Amino acid sequence: MDAKVPCIGRLAASSGGRAGVFVRCQHGRRRALGVLALGLVSACDGSLSHRSVAEMSGTVTIEHDVERVRVEVQNGTVGVDSGTGRVIQFAGGVRRAADTASELARIEQIPVTFTAAPDPVDPHVLVLRGPAIPAGGPLGILGVEVGIRMPADIALEIAVAGSGHITVANRTAPTRAETGRGDLRFERCAGGVRARTGRGNVIAVDHIGDLDIQTTVGGMQAFVREPGALIRLVTGQGTVQCHVPAATGFDLDARTEEGRIRNGFGLTAETVREYGAALVAKVGSARTAIVLRTGSGHLSLAPKAFD
């Protein structure tokens, strides 16, 4: 594997003989892929006691007419960072588990690699698809852990159909990301981000441009260095914290059904019914629309000095 690729999976067996998948990201932390088991174990009646792991890596050339890359993963964690040249580098591995040895053997027949092909509807989109259990296939888990490097100036989409975390860093082109269940993290991204998770926490650090993120359940933090036309942070349940430069001109619409609203711009929130609150106000040029929503939780908008 190429050690320069971010969030490269490292496969290891724990002391109990159970195989686990961990990731070492650029900041040196390692995370377990425990989120994959959530929502997947229900498909199996047993203990998933038959397990194996495998590693993978590869390089894909991006043709001159490709304008967007879409990464598709059935279940697993995806990390994307910037690379050089018109190539995609990927490295990581898979974790496989089943109730019986025969079911595991069937899962192990699935090729452990990413395949690349033009989208049949739009040939300007290159689809990078991870290993997956097909419909009607063996019962069990096939979890992917992959780190990807690709050009920062090519538009990116990431789709995790089931469960898995997504981390994206150092982008200049638009980014879209969606996972059924898992955390979302964006670091030093520009070009606009649209993202959604069914359940998971969200953080955006040193962001530049538009930011539009939703989570059904989970807390949200956004540190927006240079706001664009829109900041929208919406959660069904959780606290939302948004930080922008003190000189930002904004049109704010913040509402919580059960919670309080705090801000560092001298604005006054209104109590809505017995437990909710709302804050609607324009400051300065009102250039940036800021929409903050939570069904249950607190909202905060605060000025921040960025280095």
C-alpha positions in Angstrom: 0.0 0.0 0.0 1.0 3.6 -0.6 1.7 5.1 2.8 1.1 8.6 1.4 -2.6 8.0 0.8 -4.7 9.4 3.6 -6.8 7.3 5.9 -5.3 4.0 4.8 -6.9 1.0 6.3 -4.8 -1.3 8.5 -6.2 -4.7 9.2 -5.5 -6.4 12.5 -6.8 -9.2 14.7 -7.7 -8.4 18.3 -6.7 -10.5 21.3 -9.9 -12.5 21.1 -9.1 -13.6 17.6 -11.7 -11.3 16.1 -10.5 -9.4 13.1 -11.0 -5.7 13.2 -10.4 -2.9 10.8 -8.7 0.4 11.9 -7.7 3.5 10.1 -4.7 5.8 10.7 -5.5 9.2 9.4 -3.1 12.1 8.7 -3.6 13.4 12.2 -2.4 10.1 13.6 -5.6 8.9 15.2 -7.0 5.4 14.6 -10.7 4.5 14.5 -12.5 1.2 14.6 -15.1 0.4 12.0 -17.7 -0.6 14.6 -20.3 1.6 12.9 -20.5 -1.0 10.1 -21.9 -3.6 12.5 -24.8 -1.3 13.3 -27.8 -2.0 11.1 -26.0 -4.9 9.4 -26.0 -7.6 12.1 -29.8 -7.7 11.8 -29.4 -9.4 8.4 -27.7 -12.4 10.1 -29.2 -14.6 12.8 -25.9 -15.8 14.3 -22.8 -14.3 15.9 -20.8 -13.5 12.8 -18.1 -15.7 14.3 -16.5 -16.5 10.9 -14.2 -13.6 9.9 -11.5 -12.6 7.5 -9.7 -9.5 6.3 -7.9 -8.5 3.1 -6.0 -5.5 1.8 -6.2 -3.7 -1.5 -4.6 -0.8 -3.4 -4.5 0.6 -6.9 -4.3 3.5 -9.3 -6.9 4.8 -11.8 -6.2 7.2 -14.6 -8.6 10.1 -15.0 -9.3 10.8 -18.7 -9.2 14.3 -20.0 -13.0 14.5 -20.5 -13.9 13.5 -16.9 -15.4 16.4 -14.9 -16.6 14.6 -11.8 -15.7 11.5 -9.8 -18.3 9.6 -7.9 -17.2 7.1 -5.2 -19.8 4.4 -4.3 -19.4 2.2 -1.3 -22.0 -0.3 0.0 -20.8 -0.1 3.6 -17.5 1.4 4.9 -15.4 4.4 5.8 -14.1 6.7 3.1 -11.3 9.3 3.4 -10.5 11.6 0.5 -7.6 14.0 0.2 -5.9 16.0 -2.6 -3.4 14.3 -4.9 -1.2 15.3 -7.9 -1.8 14.6 -11.6 -5.0 13.2 -13.2 -4.9 10.0 -11.2 -6.8 8.4 -8.4 -4.8 6.4 -5.8 -6.7 4.2 -3.4 -5.5 1.9 -0.6 -7.2 0.2 2.3 -8.9 -3.1 3.0 -12.1 -5.0 3.8 -13.5 -6.8 6.8 -15.7 -9.8 6.1 -17.9 -11.7 8.6 -20.6 -14.3 8.4 -22.4 -16.8 10.6 -21.0 -19.9 8.8 -17.8 -20.9 7.1 -19.6 -21.5 3.8 -21.2 -18.0 3.8 -17.8 -16.5 4.5 -16.3 -18.4 1.7 -19.0 -17.0 -0.6 -18.2 -13.4 0.5 -14.5 -14.1 0.0 -15.2 -14.8 -3.7 -16.1 -11.1 -4.2 -13.1 -9.3 -5.7 -11.3 -7.0 -3.2 -10.7 -3.9 -5.3 -12.3 -0.7 -6.6 -13.5 -0.7 -10.2 -13.7 2.4 -12.4 -16.0 3.0 -15.3 -17.8 6.0 -16.9 -21.3 6.6 -15.8 -23.6 5.2 -18.5 -25.9 8.2 -18.2 -23.2 10.9 -18.1 -19.8 9.9 -19.6 -18.2 13.0 -18.0 -18.6 11.2 -14.6 -16.1 8.6 -13.6 -17.7 6.1 -11.1 -15.3 4.4 -8.6 -17.2 1.5 -7.1 -16.0 -0.5 -4.0 -16.5 -4.2 -3.4 -20.1 -5.1 -2.3 -22.3 -8.0 -1.6 -24.8 -8.3 -4.5 -28.6 -8.5 -4.0 -29.5 -12.0 -3.1 -25.9 -12.8 -2.2 -24.4 -14.3 0.9 -25.6 -13.2 4.3 -22.9 -11.4 6.2 -20.8 -8.2 6.4 -18.4 -6.8 3.8 -17.0 -3.5 5.2 -14.6 -1.3 3.3 -12.0 1.0 4.7 -10.3 3.1 2.0 -8.2 6.2 1.7 -8.3 8.0 -1.7 -6.1 10.7 -3.2 -7.4 12.6 -6.3 -7.1 16.0 -7.8 -8.6 18.7 -5.6 -10.0 20.6 -8.6 -12.3 17.8 -9.9 -15.8 17.7 -8.5 -16.4 14.9 -6.1 -19.4 12.8 -5.0 -19.3 10.2 -2.2 -22.2 7.8 -1.6 -22.2 5.2 1.2 -25.4 3.3 0.8 -25.4 1.8 4.3 -23.2 2.7 7.2 -19.8 4.4 7.3 -17.9 7.6 8.1 -16.8 10.1 5.5 -13.8 12.4 5.8 -12.8 14.9 3.0 -9.9 17.3 3.1 -8.2 20.0 1.0 -10.7 20.4 -1.8 -11.1 23.3 -4.2 -13.9 21.9 -6.3 -17.5 21.1 -5.2 -18.1 18.2 -2.9 -21.3 16.1 -2.3 -21.4 13.3 0.3 -24.0 11.1 1.7 -24.1 8.1 4.1 -26.9 6.2 5.6 -25.3 6.3 9.0 -22.0 7.7 10.0 -20.0 10.8 10.9 -19.1 13.5 8.4 -15.9 15.5 8.6 -14.7 18.2 6.2 -11.3 19.9 6.5 -10.1 22.9 4.5 -12.7 22.4 1.8 -13.7 25.1 -0.7 -15.9 25.0 -3.8 -19.0 24.3 -1.8 -20.1 21.2 0.2 -23.5 19.5 0.3 -23.8 16.5 2.6 -26.2 14.3 4.5 -26.1 11.5 7.0 -29.0 9.6 8.4 -27.4 9.5 11.9 -24.0 10.9 12.8 -22.0 13.9 14.0 -20.8 16.6 11.6 -17.8 18.9 11.7 -16.4 21.3 9.1 -13.1 23.0 9.8 -11.5 25.9 8.0 -14.3 25.9 5.5 -14.5 28.3 2.5 -17.6 28.8 0.5 -21.1 27.4 0.7 -21.9 24.7 3.3 -25.2 22.7 3.3 -25.3 19.7 5.7 -28.1 17.7 7.3 -28.2 14.9 9.8 -31.3 13.2 11.3 -29.6 12.7 14.7 -26.3 14.2 15.6 -24.4 17.3 16.7 -22.9 19.8 14.3 -19.9 22.1 14.4 -18.9 24.4 11.5 -15.9 26.8 11.5 -16.3 28.8 8.3 -13.3 30.9 7.5 -14.8 32.5 4.4 -18.5 32.2 4.1 -20.2 32.0 0.7 -23.8 32.6 -0.1 -25.2 29.9 2.2 -24.5 28.2 5.5 -27.3 25.6 6.3 -26.9 23.3 9.3 -29.9 21.1 10.0 -30.3 18.3 12.6 -33.4 16.6 13.9 -31.8 16.1 17.3 -28.5 17.6 18.5 -26.7 20.8 19.2 -25.6 23.1 16.3 -22.6 25.4 16.6 -21.6 27.8 13.8 -18.5 30.0 13.9 -17.8 32.8 11.3 -15.5 35.8 11.1 -16.8 38.8 13.2 -17.1 41.0 10.1 -19.5 38.6 8.3 -22.6 40.1 6.9 -25.5 37.6 7.3 -29.2 37.0 7.1 -29.9 34.6 10.0 -32.8 32.2 10.4 -32.3 30.0 13.5 -35.0 27.9 15.1 -35.1 25.2 17.7 -38.3 23.4 18.7 -36.8 22.4 22.1 -33.8 24.3 23.2 -32.1 27.8 23.4 -30.2 30.0 21.0 -27.0 31.8 21.8 -25.0 34.2 19.7 -22.0 36.5 20.0 -23.4 39.3 17.8 -25.6 41.0 20.3 -28.9 39.7 18.9 -31.9 38.7 20.9 -33.7 35.4 20.4 -37.5 35.0 21.0 -39.1 32.2 23.0 -41.4 30.1 20.9 -44.1 28.2 22.8 -42.8 26.8 26.1 -39.5 25.2 25.1 -38.5 26.5 21.7 -36.7 29.6 20.4 -36.2 31.5 17.2 -33.8 34.2 16.0 -34.3 36.0 12.7 -32.0 38.9 12.0 -29.9 40.7 9.3 -26.4 42.0 10.1 -24.3 44.2 7.8 -24.5 43.3 4.1 -26.6 40.2 4.8 -24.7 38.6 2.0 -24.6 35.1 3.6 -27.8 33.3 4.4 -27.4 31.3 7.6 -30.0 28.7 8.4 -29.6 26.8 11.7 -32.2 24.1 12.7 -32.7 21.5 15.4 -35.7 19.7 16.6 -34.2 19.2 20.1 -31.0 20.9 21.1 -29.3 24.3 21.4 -28.1 26.6 18.6 -25.1 28.9 18.7 -23.7 31.5 16.2 -20.4 33.0 17.3 -17.7 35.2 15.9 -14.2 33.6 15.5 -10.8 35.0 14.6 -9.1 32.8 12.1 -5.3 32.7 11.8 
